[in-house]
């Protein structure tokens, strides 16, 4: 058979090895005391890693224990600590179990068929060597050739590029020639001629087998990691091994993977086109049953209209409807996983054939990089920065872990991180699937799903997704949880790029609407003074996030105080930054944002304590106004969560978000729907509340909001906020129709309180709607605490009050 491509894959292996040697040189130049060894792993296997039940029966949890882990570990400040906490919790009832990919799909069937035909081929080669029946050997050879031809055609049909792979066309022609050669093997034929014909057929079939094996075994592995607490991760990657000769390899594994991935994609136009088609094909295969999109740097490049400018791997996300019942969600996940695994295995075949065809291109680009950029001071400095930042992250994590000896003893995170991918890797495609009950899934289902765009069949999210993501990582860095000062300027520049898109203007207008609804007149005046449009848009977005996080539209006193204090700091910021460049101004706006957030965290904790200190007055007023026949007063929201926390077992760990005010719904048994609650009914109730409140010293102004059917009761005592003070909203009475009979309430103190099973989805939903980083983190911790309290209730149920009068 002509062509080395069909005989060996040495050129592709050499190119992958050159990547390893180049990255080794980069790391060793940046850190001479730390010699490393990086090698491509040829003998590799696809892998699934998951948790498998062990030991005692699972405790009752809602959501189910495996889904609850993400929330129960959310209070930890860093990703490493959350991973450790979740590993510790899972190890009580589960153990890590690596194994093969789930079976099924045409890609695995093709591999199985090749393996089976290879065994048949070995058998007839042995028969030939032993002088077996040539006619039978010829007949069996034709069957094998037919199956090999089917495999060749399958591979050719996978992608347009496969039609240009000379090796496959040669293999297909060779298989089609086997019956012609075997025609010479017949009764009465000259033995030497028959043996020569059989020998030629067998040699050709062995060559075809070896060529197909190179493609179908491939240079990649597909991994399913189902042991991560917040999401499932399905990957197509090129596996490498890393050995650091002197110290722990965690830092260098991350750097090596990053450099290998960058080099694999460097100036490889064939690979860009290939992966673009792969993502589009996966989108088509998922058939709209789930939401699928490209995210990360590649997704951002599509949003900016420069897809070819993307670097590194193709990071994608799949959202499965969070409103499905758990069993239905899991069945859809398994269907999705099967589709993704099959497509990634196909992609391995296509990538491997194309890598062999383009090995010279990859090798030449790598050699050029190795003699130019790899030895430049800029590249070496960047690697040194990455080593420093990762070591700094480890120090932050270890200092935090030192406060929790139980966590510091755990090493399960390393097992989870290592097993799916060996040691390090060059990444091609990542597919993340947020778990069923995570805040991330609900948030993206509500706010990302509707803004998906598409170019060349590749779906990608709107500007709001990237804006929120970049704001989060910048704020995490500024908070000292994720040290990435070397990336801060790059992220600020990216954020400004996104803010410059037309798509971003819809999001800016959305957030600006929250500012106007909250009545932040003074802040609006200051933001309008910002000269640079993208900096002005950033200020609108951050202010809008504050309005939603602190529910400023519900408490006019808090909104007015917030407006007064922060408009003054905004004025100082704007006056002082006008001479700076745009990136510097963006950085200063984030510093202002962090100062506002820190002030509000302290203030809201103080206000929460104040609200709870008024419980006697709140209970007393509620008892006086909820006297109409067949009316049930039920505490809701953050106030209900705090009441549950007050009366919960002291063994429960975790905090809940401070009570904003006492949200109390009055359910009228005689009203089936909210439309049946009349304006006169609201007016009469408001008068009753005003009269009763006037007799209790804790209360001041009483007001009603007709459209919301609410009556607000404000405190008489003022609370300080910065340089001003205000009388906070203390009770928000809402008139509501009767409760469904299947709603379970708890009696916490003298009030009926929304049960934990009702508060858990409330908290998750609230967190999904909050963009402000610090508040969302507190809500995530609250969700875990509520789940832990509900587990304690399920273990020893208290007496409950049904929603019936």
N, C-alpha and C positions, 0 to 999 in steps of 0.2 A: 504494500500500500504506500503510495507517495505521501510525502509531507510528514515532518517530525511531529506536527501537532497531534496526529492520530497515534503516534507511537509513545510519546512521553509528554509530561507536563513540566519538564525541567525549567523552561523559560519562566513560567508563572511562579514556580517555587523559588527560583533565583530572585525574581522581582520582590516577592514577599520577604525573602531573606534580606534583601538589600534595605527594605524598609526598617527591619529590625536593627541592622548594623548602623544605619544612619541615626536612628533614635538613640541607640546606645551611645554613639559618639556625642550627640547633643547633650545628653544627661551627664556624661563623664566630663565633658568640657566645662559644664556649669558647676559640677560638684566633684572635683578631683578626689577628695577623700572617700567617695562612695562609688567604687567600680560596680557596674551592673552587667548582667548578661541577659539579652532578650533574644528569643528564638521563636520562629513560627512553629506551631504545634500541628504536625501533619496527621498524627494518629488521634483523631478527635471524634466525638460522638455528640449528637443532639441530646438535649437534657431538659428534664423538668425537675424543679425543686418545689416541694410543697410540705405543708404541715400534715402529719398523719396522727390520728387519735392514739392515745396510750392511756393506761392507768384508769383512774377513777372516773365516774360519770361526770359529764359537764354540768356545771351549775346552770340554773335558769337565768337567762339574760334576754333583754330586748334592747337593741337588736341582738341576734345570735352572737355568741361569745366571740367567734372569729371576726365578725364585723365590728363588735364593740371595742376590740383591741385598739383600733386607730384612735378612738375617742378617749379610751382609758389612759393612753400614753401621751395625749395631746398636751398635757401641762408641762412636759419637758421642753426646755428652751431651744434645743438644737436637734437637727435631724439624727445625729448619732445617739443622743440621749433617748430620743423617741424610739429609735430602733432597738436600743438596749432594753428599754422598759417593755416594749411589745414582745421582744424575745423572752424576757423573764416571765411575762404573763402567759405566753403561749406554752412555754416549757412545762407549765404545771400539768397540762392535759394533752400536749402534742409533742411530737418529735420531728425534726427535719428529716425528710426522706427524699433523696435524689432518685431519679428514675428516667426511663425513656419518655419521649413525647407520647401523648395519647394517640392510639392507632386510628387510621382512616385517611381518606383523601387520595386523589389520583397520584400525587407525588410519592407518597409512601408506597402505594401499590406498584408504581413503576420501579422503585428501588427493589421491592420484594421480587418483582418479576425478573429484574436483572440478576439478582442473587440466585433465583431458582434456575434461570437459563445458564448461568455460569456453572452451577453444579452439574447440570445436564451436559454441558460442554466438557467439563473435566471428565465425566464418566465416559463419553464416547472417545475422548483422546486416549484414556487408559485402554479402552477396548481396542482402539486402533493399534496401540503399541503392543498389545498382547495377541495381535493377529485375529481380531474378531471379525464377524460377518460384515463385509464392506457394504453390502446392499442395505443392511439395517443401519449401519453408521451413516450412510448417505441420506437415508430417509429421516433419521433423527437430526442430522445436520440441517436439513431443509426446514424442519420445524423450528429449530433454534434461530436460523436465519430469518424466518418469518417473524418471530417474536422480537428479535433485535431490530428488524425493520420497523415494526410497530413502535418500539421505543424511540428510534431515530425520528420517526414522523411526529411522535408526541413532543419531542424536544424542539423540533423545527417549528411546530405550531405555537410554542409558548410565547414567542416574542418575535417581532419583525427582524431583530438583529440575528436571530438564530438561523434565518434563511441565508445569511451571508457567511456562516461558519463553514469553511471548506471541509473541515473534518467530518461534520455530520452528513454533508452531501456525499462525501467519499464512502462513509460507512453505509449509507443507504444504498448506494450503487453496488457496493460490495455484497451486501445482503441479497440484492436482487439478482446478482450473478451466480449465487450459490446453486440454485436449481439447475442452471445451465451446466455448471461444472459437474454436478451430481448425476446429470443425465448419462455421463460416461461410465457411471458405476452401475452396471446392469449384468444380468445373467448372460454368460458367454463372453463377456469382455475380457480383454487381455489383462491378467492380474496386475502386472507392473503399471499399466496405464490407469487401471482403476485405483490402485494404491496411490499413484501420483496425484490423481484427481482428488481423492479423499484427503491427501496430505495438504493440497493447496486450499481446499475448503476449510479445513480445520485451522490452518495458519491464519487465513483471512478472518475467520470467526474469532480467533483469539485476539487478533489485532483490533477488531471491532469491539469486542468485550472490554479490552483495556482502555480504548478511547472512551467508550460510554461510561466506564467506571470512573475515569478521571472527572467527567462532567457530573455524574450522578452522586458520587461520593462528595465531590465538591471541595472547595477551599474554605467553606464557612461552616458554622454550626447554627442551629436554631435552638434557642433556649426559652423555656417558660419559667419565670420566677413567680411563684404564687405564695411566697413566704414574706413579702413586703407588707407592712401593716396597712398602708393607705391605698395601694393599687397593685394590679397585676402587671407584669412587664414581660412582653414577648419580643424576642430580639433575633436579628440576623447579624452575625458578627464574624470577623476573622480572628481565630484564637491565637494568642501568643503566650509564652511563658516568660516570667521575669524573676531573676534572682539578684538580690542585692547582697553583696558579699560581706558587708560589715554591719549593717543595721536593719531594723524593721522595715519592711518593704511597702507599707501602706501608702506613704506619701508618693513614692516613685511609681507605684502601680498606676495611680491616677494620672500622673504626668506622662508616663509612657503611653497609656491608652489615648490620651489627648493628642500626643504627637504622632502616634501611629495612624490615628483616624485622619488627622490633618494631611499627612503625607499620602495616604491612600487616595484621597479625593483631590490632591493637588494637581491642577491643570489637566484633569482627565475628563475631557468633554464627552467621551464615549460613556463614562460612568454617570455623569450628570443626566444625559439623555436616557440611559438605561433605568436609573432610579426614578426619574420623573414618570416614566411609563409604568414602573412597578407600583408606585403610589397610586396612580390613576387606576390601574387594574384592580388593586385592592379595594379602592373606593367603589368601583363598579360591582365587584364580587359581594360586597357587604349589602348592596341592594337596598339601601335606605332603611334597613331594619334597625340600625343603630346610627349614631352621629359620629362621623369620622372626619378628622382634619389634620393637616400638617401644622406643627407648632415650632417653637424654638427659632434659631437663626434662619433656618431654611424657610419656615412659614413667614417670618418677618420679611425675608427677601421677596417673597411672592406679593405680600401686601404692598411693598414699596415699588413693585413693578419691575424688579431686577432679579428674577429667579436664578439666573446664572451666576449671580454674585454670592450666592450662599456658599458656606463652607461647612466642612465636617459632615456628620451623619444626618439622616432624615428622621427627625423626631416627631412622632405622630401620637394622636390621642383618639380613643374611642369612648363614647358616652352611651351607656345603656340606661334606658328610662328608669329613673329612681322611684317612680310612683308604682312600678309593678310590684305585686306580691313577691316575697323573697324566693319562693320556689320557681316562679316564672322568670324572675330576673336571672337566677342561676342557670336555668335551662337556656336562656338566650345568651348568657355568657359562654356556656359550653359550645353552643352553635358558633358563636363569634370566634372563640379560640380555635375551633376546628378549621374555620375559613382562613384565619390569619396564619395558622401553622402550615396549612397546605400551600398558601400563597408564598410564604417565606421559604419553604422547601423548593418550590418552583423557582423562586428568585435565586436561590443558591445555585441551581442548575444553570440558569441563564447567566448569572454573574461569572461562574466558573468557566463556562465556555468562552465568554467574552474576555475574561482576564487572560486566558491562554492566547486568544487572538490579539490582545492589546498589551501583552507583557512587555514588549519593547518600549512602548509609549510610557508605561509606568516606570520602567527601569531608567529610562533617559531623564524623565522629570525628576526622579529621586536623586539621580547622580548630580544633576544640575543644582538641586536644592542642597545636597550634601556639600558641594564645593562653593556655594554662595551664601544663601540664607542661614544654613545650619552653622556656619562658622562665624556669622556676623555677631557683633557685640549685642545688637538688639535682640536676636533670638536667645542668646545665652542669658542676657539680663532677664528676659521674660521667664525663662525656666527657673532662674534663681528666685525671681519674685514668687513664682508658683510654689516652689519648695518652701519659701518663707511663710507664705499665706497658709498653706496646708499644715505646716508645723504649728503655726499660730492657732489655727482652728483646733488642732489636737490639744494644745495647751489649754484653750478655753474649755473644751469638752472635759479634759481630765480634771481641771480645777472644779468644774461643776459636779463631775462624777464623784470627786473626793468627798462631797457633802452627803453622798448616798452610797455607803459601803456595799449595799446589795447590788446596786447597779454597776459599781466599779469592778465587781468580780465577774460580771457577765462577759462572755466573749462570743455569744451566739451571733452577734451582728457580723463578725468576720466570716463565719461559716456561710451566712446568707449571702454576703458580698462576693465570696470567692467561688463557691461551687458552680453557679450558673455559667461562668465565663472563664474558668481556669484562673489565670493570674492577671493578664492584661489583654487588651483586644483593640482591633481596629473596627469601629462600628459602621454598619451600613444603614440598618433600619431599626428603630425602636418603636414599639407599639405599647403605649401605656393605657390601662383601663382602670379608672378609679373604682374602688370597691363600692359595693351596694349602698352602704349607709354613710359614706363620707360626706363631709361638708363640700369638698371640692366638686364631687359629682353633681350635687344639687345646685351649687352655684353656677357651674358651667351649663347645666341643663336649662336653667332659667335665663342666664344672661349671655351665653356664648352661642348656643345652638341656633338662635334665630339670625345670627349675623355671618353665617358661613358663606364665603365666596368661592369661586373656582376659576382656575386658569389652566388650560391644557389638561383638563380632567383632574387636576390636583386641588382638593378643597383646602381652604385655609381660613382662619377666623378673622373677624373684623378688628379694627384698631383698638377697641376697648379691651380686648383680651391681652394684647401686648402691652398696652399702657398699664393695666392693673398688675401684670406680671412684673414689669420693670420697676414699678413703684414699690412693690413688695420686696424685691431683692435689694433695692437701694436702701429701703428702710431697715431691713434685717441687718444689712452691713453697718448702717449708722448706729443701730442699737447695740452693736458689738456681739451679736449672736453669730453672724457669718462674716468673718473678716475678709473683705475683698477690695481693699482700698486700691489695689492695682487695677481693678476692673471698674471702679466707680465712674471714672471719667468716660470710659467706653460705654457704659450703660446709660449714663446721662446723655451722651451723644445719640445713642440709639433711641432713647425716649423722645428726644427732640425731633428726630427724623419721623417717628410715628406721629407725633403731634402736628407735623407739617402736612399730613395727608388729608385729603377731603373727607375720608371716612372718619377721621378723628373728630371732625367738627360736630358730628351728630352726638358723640359722647360728651364733648365739652358742653354742648347745649343742654344735654340731659342733666349733668352735674350742676350747671349754673342754675337750672330750674330749682334744685333743692335749696340752693343758697337764697334764691328769691322767695321761695315758699316759707323758709325759716325767718325771713325778715331781717337778714343781716345787711342793713342799709349802709352802715359805715364801712364794712368790709368790701361791699360792692364798689363803693366810691374809691377805695384804695386800689383795688385790683384794676379798675379802669385806668389808673395812672401808669400802670406798667407799660413800658414802651415797646418791648419785643413781644410780638403776638404769641409765640409759642410759650414764653414764660408766663404770659397772662393766662393762657389756656391751662397751663400746669397749676397755677394758683386756683383757678376755678375748680379744677378736678379735686384738688386736695381739700378745699373748703367744702365742696359738695360731699366728700367722704365724711368729713367731720359732722356735717348736718345729719346725715343718715345714722352714723354711729352713735351720736348723742341724742338723737330724736329731738333736735332743737325745734322742729315745727310743732311739737306737742307741748312744749314748755316755753311760753313767750318770755318769762322772766330769765330763764337760763339763756335763751337765745340773745336777749338784749345785753346781758352781762358778757356773754361770749363775744358779741359784736363789739362792745365797748373796749374790752381788754385787748382783743386780737387785732382790731383795726389800728390801734396805737402801735403794736409791734410790727404790723404790716407796713405802716407808714415809715417807721425807722428802717425796716428792711429795704423798702423801695428807694428811699432817699440814699441809702448807703451803697446800693449795688448798681446804680445806674451807669457807672463808668466801667463796669466789668463786662467781660465777654459773655456770650450766651450760656456756655457750659458752666462758667463760674456762677452766673446768676441762678441757674437751675440748682446747683449745689447749695447755694445759700437759701433758696426757697425750701429745700428739704431740711436744712438745719432749723429754719423757722418752724416747719411742720413738726419736727421732733420735739421742739420746745413746747409747742401747743399741746401735743399728745401727752407729754410728761406732766404738764400742768393739769390737764383734764383727768388723767388717770388718778392723780392724787385727789383732785376735787371730787370726782365721782365716788371714790371710796369713802370720802368724808360724808358726802350726801347720802350714800347708801346706809351708813351708820345712823345718820340722822333720821332717815325714814323708818328704820327699824326701832329707833328709840321712841317713835310716836305710835307704836303698835296699840297701846291702850286707847289712845284717842281715835285711831282708825277703826278699831274694833267697836268702840262705843258709838261712833257716828253711824257706822254701817248697821249696827243693831237698831238704831233709831229710825233709819230711813228705809230699810228693807222690811217694812211692816205690812205692805199691801198683801191681800190674800194671794196665795200661790205665787210668791216671788222667792227666788233662791239667789243669794249673793255668793259669788264664787271668785276667789282671788286668782289672778292669772299672771303670766309673764314672769319678769325677773323678781317681782315681789313674792309670787308663789314659790319660785325656786328658793328664795332666801328663807321663807317660812319652813319649807321642807328641810333645808340645811340646818336651821336652828334646832329642829326636833329630831334630826337624824342621829344614828348611832355615832358615838365618838370615834369608832374604828374606821369610819368612812374617810378616805383621803380625798384631797382636792377641794378647791374653792368654787364658788359660783360668782357670777358677775354681780356687782353691787346693784341693789334695788334702785331703779330710776324713780319710781313712785309706786303707790299702791294701786295697781290696775284691778278694779273689781267690776265684774260683769253681773248685772241683775237680770236674771232670766225669768220671763213672765210665762207661766204655764198656759195662760189663755191665748198667747200669741204663737202662731205656727211659723210665721216668717217675719223678718224685720220690717217689712212694709206695713204690717199690722200695728206697729208701735206708732201712735199718733203724735202730732206736734203738741196737742193739749196734754197728752200723757207726759211728755218730756217737760213741758212747762210746769205742770203740777209737781213733778218730781223735783225739779230744780228749786222751786219755792220751798219744798219740804227740806231739802238739803241745806238751803241758805238759812232757814230758821233754826234748824238743829245745830248747824256749825257755829252760829252766832253765840250759842250757849257753851261752847267748848273753847277754852283759851288757846288751844294749839292752832286753831284755824283762822284764816284771814278771808281773803276774797273768794267768792264763789262765782263761776261763770259757766255758761253752757255753749255748746257748739251744735247747732241744729242739724247740720248735714251729717254729722257723725253720731248723733243721738248720744252725746256725752255731756256730763256735768263735771267740771273741774273744781277741785277744792285746793286752795293754795295755803301754805303754811304762813303763820303770822311771824315766825322767827326768820330772820334773814341769814343767809349763808354767804361767807366771803368767797369771791372768785377774783384772784389777782388784785387789782386796785379798786374793785367795786364789790357790790354785794347785791343779792336779790332774794326774794321770797320764793322758794321752790314749789313746784307742783307737788302736792302731797297725796292726793287721791284723785283718780280718774274713774268716775262711775260711768259705765256704758250700759244702756238699755238694750237688751237682747231678747230674742224669742226663746221658747223653751228648749232645753237641752235634749239631745237624743237620749233615748232610754238606755243605750248601751255605753254611755259615757260614765266612767267610774271616777268619783271624787274621793278625796281624802279629807279627813277632819284633822287639821293641824291647828292646835289651840282652839279658839272659839269660832273660827271661820271655816266654811267649806272652801277647800282649795283644789284647784285643778290637779288631777292625779299626775304622777310622774310619767305615765304612759302618754299623757297629753302634752306634758311639758317637754319631753324629749324631742318630738318633731317640731314644737314651737322653737326650741333653742337652735336646732339644726337649720330651720328655715330662716331664723333671724341672722344667724352667722352667714348663711348663703347670700344674704342681701347686704351685708356690711362689707364695704371695701377697705375701711380704715384698719390698718394692720394690727395695731395693739388691741383694739376692741374685738376684732375677729379671733385673735388668739385667746382672749379671755372667754369668749363664747365657746371656743373649742374645748377649753378646760371645763367650762360649765357643763357642756354636753357629757363629758366623761364622768363628771361628778353625779349628774342626774342618773346616768346609766348605772353607776355603782350603787346609788341609793335604791334604785328600782330592783337591782339584783338582791339587795338585802331585804326588800319588801317581799319579793317572790320567795325568798328562802324562809321568811317568817311573816306571812301576810298580816297586816294590821286590820282592825275593824274598818270597813269602808262604808261610805254613804253613797247610795245610788242617787242619780240625778232625777229623783221623783219626789214630789211633795206629799 
